[in-house]
Amino acid sequence: MNIQAYISTLLYRYQCVIIPGFGAFLTEMRSSYFDKESNSFYPPSKKLSFNASITNNDGLLANYIMRVEKIGYEDALQAIRNLVNKWNKQLETEEALILDGIGTFTTNQENKITFEPVASDLLLKTAFGLTPLNAAVIDRQAPQTVEKQIVPIQRRRPVYNFFKYAATITIIAGIGSLLYNEYDNYLEAQAVQIEKNVQTQVQSKIQQATFVMEPSATTISLPVKNEIEEIVNTPYYIIASAYRSENSAQSVAQKLKEKGYTNAQALKRTKYGMYPVAYGGYATQVEAQKELRKIHQTLNTDAWILVQ
């Protein structure tokens, strides 16, 4: 169980990741800047720090371990406790505790923990692939006077390399378009995964609340007139996929209807900028979970439930 890797993943998505009983990693946005000493431009990044006084369990790390490792919540907490005990012993017996991709912990003379983060831009999605750019120094000395010499010019027949330049520009444009599409697909996949993880946490909270709340002992049945149309609330949607383009989402929803999913629809734009496509909506979580299992077994193993 590589909990260090799980911490790095959560730092990529959240500004605060608490390790219960040990401390909290905090991230702060840092805009692009110019360093005069190195004469270089640096892209935007996230500044990582550590606060040893924040140790209360907020459930973020434990829930993530529970979902990834497919274990119980208490087992996930115990795994975190074992790791924290190992870290504390290492700080007592060795000079430093090194966490790959995160930073280095040491103990000072006052027996307090100090943290030095690793220099990396991997924590910021918008800075993916960007590297520092060195600026060339311009020499502004006065130009020296050079004695002019008259040299006879021999006229040559001009050679036109139009096709060569056009081919070169076409190749460069194609490479740039390919890199842009790859980067755009990467951002889209990250947004879908974040939306899916958030909805998983929402479903977990709903399941806990359903387990605690007992149904009322008495039920009152009121007559409803036949001519009044019944309004069905369907807050649970089984998501097939999500797209950044609304037209693409509408097109996929129409294809699902043609395959027999008559209730398929393209939902409204989420806060992550995506348009989810649903197989259909359901009034209860039990109905949605039952249909999701069928879809996982026969059609789409990546389908998930969105709660609205």
DOMITI-732103 format. One line per 2 residues: number of its first residue (from 1); their letters; for each residue x, y negated, z negated of N, C-alpha, C. Coordinates in steps of 0.02 Angstrom, whole numbers, always signed. Example, Ala and Ser with C-alpha at 12.3 -4.5 7.8 and 13.67 -1.06 7.14 Angstrom:
// residues 2
1 = AS = +660 +284 -390 +615 +225 -390 +660 +165 -390 | +642 +112 -354 +684 +53 -357 +645 -2 -394
// end
This chain:
// residues 308
1 = MN = +43 +60 +0 +0 +0 +0 +45 -62 +0 | +45 -99 +55 +88 -157 +63 +49 -220 +44
3 = IQ = +47 -235 -21 +8 -293 -44 +41 -358 -21 | +108 -359 -13 +141 -420 +10 +115 -440 +79
5 = AY = +105 -391 +123 +79 -405 +190 +8 -432 +186 | -32 -406 +138 -100 -430 +130 -101 -503 +106
7 = IS = -53 -520 +62 -48 -590 +39 -31 -636 +97 | +17 -616 +140 +35 -657 +198 -25 -667 +244
9 = TL = -64 -615 +255 -123 -620 +298 -174 -669 +270 | -185 -667 +204 -234 -712 +173 -208 -784 +173
11 = LY = -142 -794 +166 -114 -862 +169 -124 -892 +238 | -127 -851 +289 -140 -875 +357 -210 -903 +364
13 = RY = -258 -877 +323 -329 -896 +330 -353 -944 +275 | -323 -940 +216 -347 -979 +159 -293 -1024 +131
15 = QC = -314 -1077 +96 -267 -1124 +67 -241 -1102 -1 | -276 -1057 -34 -256 -1034 -101 -267 -959 -106
17 = VI = -214 -923 -125 -218 -851 -137 -190 -837 -207 | -234 -812 -251 -215 -801 -321 -196 -728 -331
19 = IP = -138 -716 -363 -118 -649 -384 -133 -645 -459 | -187 -611 -478 -209 -611 -549 -152 -590 -596
21 = GF = -143 -630 -648 -92 -614 -697 -22 -637 -678 | -13 -666 -619 +54 -687 -597 +56 -761 -577
23 = GA = +10 -783 -535 +10 -853 -513 -27 -859 -447 | -24 -920 -418 -61 -933 -356 -16 -964 -304
25 = FL = -22 -941 -242 +12 -972 -185 -35 -1025 -155 | -9 -1085 -145 -48 -1141 -118 -17 -1165 -53
27 = TE = -60 -1182 -4 -35 -1207 +59 -61 -1278 +70 | -19 -1320 +101 -37 -1390 +114 -18 -1406 +186
29 = MR = -65 -1437 +223 -52 -1454 +293 +2 -1508 +297 | +47 -1499 +345 +100 -1548 +358 +100 -1565 +432
31 = SS = +91 -1629 +448 +87 -1650 +518 +157 -1650 +550 | +159 -1656 +615 +223 -1658 +651 +263 -1719 +631
33 = YF = +329 -1714 +634 +373 -1770 +612 +439 -1767 +649 | +477 -1822 +642 +543 -1828 +673 +596 -1834 +618
35 = DK = +646 -1791 +621 +700 -1791 +572 +761 -1827 +601 | +779 -1884 +571 +834 -1923 +597 +901 -1888 +589
37 = ES = +910 -1851 +534 +974 -1818 +522 +989 -1765 +575 | +940 -1724 +591 +950 -1672 +642 +932 -1696 +712
39 = NS = +902 -1757 +716 +882 -1786 +780 +835 -1739 +818 | +783 -1713 +782 +738 -1663 +810 +666 -1679 +792
41 = FY = +620 -1659 +837 +549 -1662 +824 +525 -1594 +800 | +483 -1594 +747 +458 -1531 +717 +382 -1528 +724
43 = PP = +355 -1469 +743 +282 -1462 +753 +245 -1461 +687 | +177 -1465 +688 +138 -1460 +626 +150 -1393 +592
45 = SK = +142 -1391 +526 +154 -1330 +489 +114 -1331 +424 | +118 -1276 +387 +89 -1272 +320 +146 -1268 +269
47 = KL = +142 -1311 +218 +192 -1311 +165 +168 -1264 +110 | +209 -1216 +92 +191 -1165 +43 +222 -1181 -25
49 = SF = +182 -1175 -79 +206 -1186 -147 +176 -1133 -193 | +199 -1131 -256 +177 -1081 -304 +162 -1115 -371
51 = NA = +105 -1096 -402 +84 -1122 -467 +74 -1064 -515 | +118 -1058 -565 +116 -1002 -611 +60 -1008 -662
53 = SI = +28 -1067 -668 -24 -1076 -718 -93 -1054 -693 | -101 -1041 -628 -165 -1018 -601 -162 -942 -595
55 = TN = -192 -907 -642 -187 -834 -645 -255 -799 -647 | -310 -837 -653 -376 -806 -657 -394 -772 -592
57 = ND = -426 -715 -596 -444 -676 -537 -506 -707 -503 | -497 -727 -439 -554 -753 -401 -584 -700 -355
59 = GL = -555 -640 -354 -583 -584 -315 -562 -582 -243 | -527 -634 -217 -510 -635 -146 -462 -579 -127
61 = LA = -406 -574 -162 -355 -523 -146 -382 -453 -159 | -416 -443 -216 -441 -377 -233 -493 -352 -182
63 = NY = -538 -397 -161 -589 -377 -112 -557 -361 -45 | -505 -398 -26 -471 -384 +38 -437 -316 +36
65 = IM = -402 -300 -20 -370 -235 -27 -422 -180 -27 | -479 -191 -60 -532 -141 -63 -558 -124 +6
67 = RV = -568 -176 +49 -594 -163 +117 -542 -129 +162 | -480 -153 +159 -429 -126 +203 -410 -54 +184
69 = EK = -400 -42 +119 -378 +24 +96 -437 +72 +85 | -500 +44 +88 -560 +85 +77 -558 +120 +9
71 = IG = -546 +79 -43 -544 +104 -112 -593 +63 -153 | -603 +83 -217 -647 +46 -262 -617 -19 -285
73 = YE = -660 -64 -311 -636 -130 -333 -588 -122 -393 | -604 -79 -441 -561 -69 -499 -493 -40 -478
75 = DA = -493 +5 -428 -430 +33 -404 -387 -22 -372 | -420 -68 -337 -383 -124 -307 -352 -169 -360
77 = LQ = -391 -183 -414 -364 -223 -469 -305 -189 -503 | -310 -122 -511 -256 -86 -543 -193 -88 -500
79 = AI = -201 -85 -434 -143 -89 -389 -109 -157 -396 | -149 -210 -404 -120 -277 -413 -83 -281 -480
81 = RN = -113 -253 -533 -79 -253 -599 -12 -217 -596 | -11 -159 -562 +52 -121 -557 +105 -162 -520
83 = LV = +84 -197 -467 +132 -237 -429 +158 -296 -471 | +114 -329 -509 +135 -385 -551 +184 -361 -605
85 = NK = +172 -304 -635 +218 -276 -685 +286 -262 -654 | +286 -237 -592 +349 -223 -558 +387 -287 -544
87 = WN = +351 -340 -523 +384 -404 -509 +414 -434 -573 | +376 -432 -628 +401 -460 -691 +464 -424 -716
89 = KQ = +465 -357 -710 +524 -319 -730 +584 -337 -686 | +571 -346 -622 +626 -362 -576 +654 -431 -591
91 = LE = +611 -479 -610 +636 -546 -628 +675 -545 -694 | +659 -498 -738 +695 -493 -801 +763 -460 -793
93 = TE = +768 -412 -747 +829 -372 -740 +874 -394 -683 | +846 -427 -632 +885 -447 -574 +886 -523 -567
95 = EA = +927 -546 -521 +935 -618 -512 +876 -649 -475 | +847 -613 -428 +794 -642 -386 +744 -589 -365
97 = LI = +683 -613 -349 +630 -572 -321 +614 -600 -252 | +627 -561 -200 +619 -584 -131 +556 -551 -101
99 = LD = +510 -593 -77 +449 -569 -44 +456 -587 +30 | +461 -537 +72 +471 -548 +144 +415 -590 +173
101 = GI = +434 -641 +211 +385 -684 +244 +352 -734 +199 | +367 -734 +134 +335 -780 +86 +387 -826 +53
103 = GT = +434 -797 +17 +485 -837 -16 +523 -798 -69 | +562 -834 -110 +605 -803 -161 +589 -832 -230
105 = FT = +582 -788 -280 +571 -808 -349 +635 -798 -389 | +651 -846 -433 +707 -840 -479 +686 -866 -547
107 = TN = +725 -849 -598 +713 -873 -666 +768 -921 -686 | +750 -982 -708 +800 -1032 -726 +823 -1023 -798
109 = QE = +864 -1070 -822 +892 -1065 -889 +839 -1071 -943 | +783 -1105 -927 +729 -1112 -975 +680 -1053 -972
111 = NK = +700 -1001 -937 +660 -940 -930 +593 -954 -896 | +593 -1000 -849 +534 -1016 -810 +546 -993 -737
113 = IT = +491 -974 -704 +496 -948 -636 +498 -1006 -587 | +546 -1005 -541 +550 -1054 -487 +539 -1018 -421
115 = FE = +512 -1054 -372 +494 -1023 -307 +522 -1065 -251 | +555 -1032 -203 +581 -1064 -143 +547 -1031 -82
117 = PV = +502 -1066 -47 +466 -1035 +9 +512 -1023 +69 | +494 -974 +109 +532 -960 +170 +512 -1011 +223
119 = AS = +560 -1033 +262 +546 -1082 +315 +514 -1046 +374 | +449 -1057 +383 +413 -1022 +438 +352 -1062 +457
121 = DL = +331 -1059 +522 +271 -1092 +545 +216 -1042 +559 | +224 -979 +535 +175 -927 +550 +110 -935 +512
123 = LL = +109 -980 +461 +48 -989 +421 -3 -1034 +455 | +16 -1066 +511 -29 -1114 +543 -45 -1090 +613
125 = KT = -111 -1077 +627 -132 -1051 +691 -118 -1099 +748 | -130 -1165 +736 -122 -1213 +790 -50 -1226 +809
127 = AF = -1 -1203 +768 +70 -1212 +783 +101 -1149 +812 | +59 -1101 +831 +84 -1037 +856 +127 -1048 +919
129 = GL = +189 -1024 +918 +233 -1028 +976 +271 -1093 +982 | +257 -1143 +939 +292 -1207 +943 +357 -1204 +904
131 = TP = +410 -1233 +932 +476 -1234 +900 +501 -1305 +897 | +550 -1320 +852 +579 -1388 +849 +610 -1407 +916
133 = LN = +606 -1472 +932 +632 -1498 +995 +687 -1548 +980 | +748 -1534 +1005 +804 -1580 +995 +800 -1638 +1044
135 = AA = +813 -1699 +1019 +811 -1759 +1061 +882 -1777 +1082 | +892 -1791 +1145 +958 -1809 +1170 +975 -1881 +1151
137 = VI = +1038 -1892 +1131 +1061 -1958 +1112 +1078 -1998 +1175 | +1051 -2059 +1179 +1063 -2101 +1238 +1121 -2148 +1223
139 = DR = +1172 -2146 +1265 +1230 -2190 +1258 +1214 -2257 +1291 | +1210 -2311 +1250 +1191 -2377 +1275 +1251 -2423 +1283
141 = QA = +1311 -2395 +1296 +1369 -2437 +1309 +1363 -2472 +1376 | +1395 -2530 +1382 +1392 -2568 +1445 +1426 -2529 +1500
143 = PQ = +1396 -2526 +1559 +1427 -2489 +1614 +1492 -2521 +1637 | +1540 -2479 +1654 +1605 -2502 +1678 +1601 -2521 +1751
145 = TV = +1639 -2573 +1769 +1640 -2597 +1838 +1683 -2550 +1881 | +1654 -2527 +1934 +1690 -2481 +1979 +1698 -2515 +2047
147 = EK = +1759 -2512 +2070 +1774 -2543 +2135 +1738 -2504 +2191 | +1701 -2539 +2230 +1663 -2508 +2283 +1707 -2493 +2343
149 = QI = +1696 -2436 +2372 +1731 -2417 +2433 +1680 -2402 +2487 | +1695 -2428 +2544 +1649 -2418 +2601 +1668 -2353 +2635
151 = VP = +1621 -2307 +2637 +1631 -2242 +2668 +1581 -2235 +2725 | +1605 -2219 +2783 +1558 -2211 +2839 +1510 -2153 +2827
153 = IQ = +1447 -2164 +2845 +1394 -2115 +2834 +1380 -2079 +2900 | +1383 -2013 +2895 +1366 -1973 +2954 +1294 -1951 +2948
155 = RR = +1254 -1968 +2997 +1184 -1951 +2996 +1175 -1877 +3012 | +1136 -1847 +2971 +1119 -1776 +2982 +1044 -1769 +2993
157 = RP = +1029 -1717 +3028 +958 -1703 +3040 +925 -1680 +2974 | +871 -1714 +2954 +840 -1695 +2890 +814 -1624 +2890
159 = VY = +823 -1590 +2834 +799 -1522 +2825 +742 -1524 +2775 | +684 -1502 +2795 +625 -1506 +2752 +615 -1440 +2716
161 = NF = +616 -1444 +2649 +606 -1384 +2607 +537 -1385 +2574 | +488 -1410 +2612 +421 -1417 +2583 +394 -1351 +2557
163 = FK = +400 -1298 +2599 +370 -1234 +2580 +406 -1204 +2519 | +472 -1215 +2514 +508 -1189 +2457 +484 -1223 +2392
165 = YA = +476 -1290 +2394 +453 -1326 +2335 +381 -1307 +2317 | +340 -1299 +2369 +270 -1280 +2356 +265 -1212 +2323
167 = AT = +306 -1164 +2346 +306 -1098 +2315 +329 -1100 +2243 | +381 -1141 +2229 +406 -1148 +2161 +353 -1177 +2115
169 = IT = +318 -1230 +2138 +266 -1262 +2097 +209 -1213 +2084 | +191 -1173 +2135 +137 -1124 +2126 +154 -1072 +2074
171 = II = +216 -1048 +2074 +238 -998 +2025 +236 -1027 +1954 | +262 -1089 +1947 +263 -1121 +1881 +192 -1131 +1855
173 = AG = +147 -1154 +1899 +77 -1164 +1879 +44 -1099 +1858 | +59 -1045 +1894 +30 -980 +1877 +54 -956 +1810
175 = IG = +119 -964 +1795 +146 -943 +1730 +114 -984 +1674 | +107 -1051 +1685 +77 -1093 +1634 +5 -1074 +1621
177 = SL = -33 -1058 +1674 -103 -1038 +1666 -108 -972 +1628 | -62 -925 +1643 -63 -860 +1608 -49 -868 +1533
179 = LY = +1 -910 +1517 +17 -921 +1446 -41 -955 +1410 | -73 -1004 +1444 -130 -1038 +1412 -187 -990 +1398
181 = NE = -202 -946 +1448 -257 -898 +1438 -242 -849 +1382 | -177 -826 +1377 -159 -781 +1323 -168 -815 +1256
183 = YD = -147 -878 +1250 -153 -915 +1187 -226 -927 +1170 | -267 -944 +1220 -338 -956 +1209 -373 -892 +1186
185 = NY = -355 -834 +1216 -384 -770 +1194 -363 -754 +1123 | -301 -772 +1105 -277 -759 +1037 -318 -798 +986
187 = LE = -331 -863 +1000 -370 -905 +954 -442 -879 +949 | -471 -856 +1006 -539 -830 +1004 -544 -768 +962
189 = AQ = -494 -722 +968 -494 -661 +928 -488 -676 +854 | -446 -726 +837 -438 -745 +767 -502 -773 +739
191 = AV = -537 -815 +777 -600 -845 +753 -653 -791 +741 | -658 -742 +787 -707 -688 +779 -690 -647 +717
193 = QI = -626 -632 +706 -606 -592 +648 -621 -628 +583 | -608 -694 +580 -622 -732 +520 -697 -732 +506
195 = EK = -739 -743 +558 -812 -742 +549 -835 -675 +523 | -805 -620 +551 -824 -553 +531 -806 -540 +458
197 = NV = -746 -563 +437 -725 -553 +367 -769 -592 +318 | -788 -653 +337 -831 -693 +294 -899 -659 +285
199 = QT = -927 -632 +340 -991 -599 +335 -987 -536 +294 | -929 -501 +296 -920 -442 +254 -924 -460 +180
201 = QV = -893 -516 +161 -896 -539 +91 -968 -557 +72 | -1004 -589 +119 -1074 -608 +105 -1116 -546 +93
203 = QS = -1106 -493 +135 -1144 -432 +125 -1128 -399 +59 | -1063 -402 +39 -1044 -372 -25 -1079 -407 -83
205 = KI = -1083 -475 -79 -1118 -512 -132 -1192 -495 -133 | -1222 -487 -73 -1293 -471 -70 -1306 -402 -99
207 = QQ = -1262 -353 -85 -1269 -287 -113 -1265 -287 -189 | -1218 -327 -216 -1212 -332 -289 -1275 -362 -319
209 = AT = -1301 -415 -287 -1361 -447 -313 -1421 -400 -310 | -1426 -361 -255 -1481 -313 -248 -1478 -259 -301
211 = FV = -1417 -238 -320 -1408 -187 -371 -1430 -211 -439 | -1419 -276 -454 -1435 -302 -521 -1508 -319 -528
213 = ME = -1539 -347 -476 -1608 -371 -480 -1657 -313 -473 | -1704 -306 -519 -1755 -254 -518 -1818 -281 -486
215 = PS = -1855 -241 -448 -1918 -265 -418 -1971 -276 -472 | -2018 -320 -457 -2071 -336 -504 -2116 -275 -515
217 = AT = -2140 -268 -577 -2181 -210 -593 -2250 -215 -562 | -2273 -276 -549 -2340 -284 -521 -2335 -317 -453
219 = TI = -2375 -294 -408 -2377 -321 -341 -2448 -344 -325 | -2454 -406 -301 -2520 -434 -285 -2526 -435 -210
221 = SL = -2579 -406 -185 -2591 -403 -112 -2645 -453 -94 | -2631 -499 -49 -2678 -551 -28 -2702 -536 +42
223 = PV = -2765 -544 +56 -2791 -532 +123 -2766 -584 +171 | -2752 -564 +233 -2728 -610 +284 -2775 -605 +344
225 = KN = -2795 -661 +371 -2840 -661 +428 -2805 -633 +489 | -2842 -596 +529 -2814 -564 +588 -2791 -614 +639
227 = EI = -2827 -672 +642 -2810 -719 +696 -2746 -758 +681 | -2720 -754 +618 -2658 -790 +601 -2599 -745 +619
229 = EE = -2555 -770 +660 -2497 -731 +683 -2446 -724 +626 | -2423 -664 +615 -2375 -649 +560 -2305 -673 +581
231 = IV = -2273 -710 +536 -2205 -736 +549 -2154 -688 +517 | -2112 -658 +556 -2063 -610 +531 -1995 -644 +526
233 = NT = -1967 -642 +467 -1901 -671 +455 -1848 -617 +463 | -1800 -629 +507 -1747 -579 +521 -1679 -611 +509
235 = PY = -1658 -613 +446 -1593 -647 +432 -1533 -603 +446 | -1542 -538 +460 -1486 -492 +470 -1480 -475 +545
237 = YI = -1423 -492 +575 -1412 -480 +646 -1351 -434 +656 | -1359 -384 +700 -1302 -341 +718 -1267 -371 +778
239 = IA = -1204 -392 +768 -1166 -429 +818 -1127 -380 +862 | -1136 -387 +928 -1098 -347 +976 -1031 -379 +993
241 = SA = -1031 -445 +1002 -971 -482 +1019 -985 -556 +1010 | -933 -598 +1020 -940 -671 +1013 -896 -705 +1065
243 = YR = -920 -763 +1089 -885 -798 +1143 -883 -873 +1128 | -832 -905 +1156 -826 -977 +1148 -872 -1014 +1197
245 = SE = -894 -980 +1250 -938 -1010 +1300 -1009 -986 +1288 | -1057 -1033 +1286 -1127 -1015 +1277 -1153 -977 +1337
247 = NS = -1130 -996 +1397 -1153 -961 +1458 -1131 -888 +1457 | -1070 -875 +1434 -1046 -806 +1430 -1089 -765 +1381
249 = AQ = -1105 -796 +1324 -1146 -762 +1274 -1216 -746 +1301 | -1246 -794 +1337 -1313 -782 +1366 -1311 -726 +1417
251 = SV = -1257 -723 +1457 -1250 -672 +1509 -1245 -602 +1478 | -1204 -595 +1424 -1197 -530 +1390 -1262 -509 +1357
253 = AQ = -1298 -557 +1327 -1363 -541 +1296 -1412 -514 +1347 | -1413 -543 +1408 -1457 -519 +1460 -1439 -448 +1482
255 = KL = -1375 -431 +1484 -1353 -363 +1502 -1375 -313 +1448 | -1372 -333 +1385 -1395 -289 +1331 -1470 -276 +1336
257 = KE = -1509 -327 +1356 -1581 -317 +1366 -1594 -266 +1422 | -1553 -271 +1475 -1562 -224 +1531 -1544 -153 +1511
259 = KG = -1502 -145 +1460 -1483 -78 +1437 -1533 -50 +1387 | -1586 -88 +1370 -1637 -62 +1325 -1643 -98 +1259
261 = YT = -1596 -144 +1244 -1600 -182 +1181 -1642 -244 +1194 | -1708 -236 +1190 -1755 -289 +1209 -1750 -350 +1163
263 = NA = -1726 -341 +1102 -1721 -397 +1055 -1652 -430 +1056 | -1610 -412 +1105 -1543 -441 +1109 -1549 -516 +1123
265 = QA = -1504 -555 +1093 -1506 -627 +1100 -1438 -658 +1085 | -1427 -718 +1113 -1367 -757 +1098 -1385 -806 +1043
267 = LK = -1350 -802 +987 -1365 -845 +929 -1334 -914 +938 | -1352 -958 +891 -1325 -1026 +893 -1250 -1027 +876
269 = RT = -1218 -1081 +894 -1146 -1089 +883 -1131 -1090 +808 | -1080 -1049 +786 -1060 -1047 +716 -1011 -1103 +701
271 = KY = -995 -1110 +637 -948 -1163 +617 -877 -1149 +641 | -864 -1088 +665 -798 -1072 +693 -796 -1083 +768
273 = GM = -850 -1112 +797 -850 -1128 +868 -866 -1069 +913 | -898 -1016 +888 -913 -957 +927 -988 -948 +935
275 = YP = -1008 -916 +991 -1078 -899 +1004 -1086 -823 +998 | -1112 -796 +942 -1120 -724 +934 -1176 -696 +979
277 = VA = -1167 -634 +1000 -1218 -599 +1039 -1243 -541 +996 | -1309 -538 +981 -1337 -489 +936 -1377 -437 +974
279 = YG = -1373 -373 +950 -1416 -321 +977 -1488 -334 +957 | -1498 -366 +898 -1565 -381 +874 -1562 -405 +802
281 = GY = -1618 -430 +777 -1623 -454 +709 -1666 -408 +666 | -1652 -406 +601 -1687 -361 +555 -1707 -398 +492
283 = AT = -1764 -378 +462 -1790 -413 +405 -1753 -395 +341 | -1726 -334 +335 -1691 -312 +275 -1622 -286 +292
285 = QV = -1580 -287 +241 -1512 -262 +251 -1511 -186 +261 | -1559 -151 +231 -1562 -78 +238 -1575 -60 +311
287 = EA = -1623 -95 +343 -1637 -82 +414 -1576 -97 +457 | -1543 -153 +443 -1485 -172 +483 -1428 -122 +475
289 = QK = -1415 -98 +413 -1362 -49 +402 -1377 +17 +437 | -1441 +37 +436 -1460 +100 +469 -1448 +96 +544
291 = EL = -1467 +41 +575 -1457 +33 +647 -1383 +25 +664 | -1345 -9 +619 -1273 -18 +631 -1236 +48 +634
293 = RK = -1256 +96 +591 -1224 +161 +591 -1236 +197 +658 | -1296 +190 +686 -1310 +221 +751 -1268 +190 +806
295 = IH = -1262 +123 +804 -1222 +89 +856 -1148 +107 +850 | -1123 +113 +788 -1053 +134 +778 -1040 +203 +807
297 = QT = -1088 +248 +800 -1078 +317 +822 -1086 +326 +897 | -1126 +284 +929 -1143 +296 +999 -1118 +243 +1048
299 = LN = -1107 +181 +1025 -1096 +127 +1073 -1036 +83 +1058 | -1033 +53 +998 -984 +1 +984 -960 +7 +912
301 = TD = -897 +29 +904 -870 +36 +836 -850 -30 +804 | -848 -84 +844 -828 -149 +818 -888 -192 +800
303 = AW = -949 -167 +806 -1009 -205 +789 -1010 -220 +714 | -1039 -277 +694 -1042 -296 +624 -1106 -336 +611
305 = IL = -1120 -348 +546 -1182 -381 +527 -1169 -454 +509 | -1209 -499 +538 -1207 -571 +523 -1269 -589 +483
307 = VQ = -1259 -623 +426 -1315 -644 +383 -1326 -719 +392 | -1386 -737 +410 -1402 -808 +420 -1460 -829 +373
// end
